[in-house]
Amino acid sequence: PMITFKSSSCTGGPDQATINGKFTLRGVTRDIRVPVKVDSSSGLKLTGSFKIKATDYGFKPYSAMFGQLKNQNEMSIHLELVSN
């Protein structure tokens, strides 16, 4: 029921950065790197995305019609963090 991310480090410059940390989904935790764009024109805004494999986090691939209809294993997670 909970998705969490705990950062351990951040590197980069004023416009782009990479946040390293632990991403937890369905009770499974993995180390990830998230490249983000930084916008500090009015407050602070970080936008980015990263990819995970659903099977790495305990999702069973859905399949029907003898494999003609199925979910992809790769998922994209998009984020937007805003501070005033």
Secondary structure, 3 states (H helix, E strand, C coil): CCEEEEEEEEEECCCEEEEEEEEEECCEEEEEEEEEEEECCCCEEEEEEEEEEHHHHCCCCCEECCCCEECCCEEEEEEEEEEC
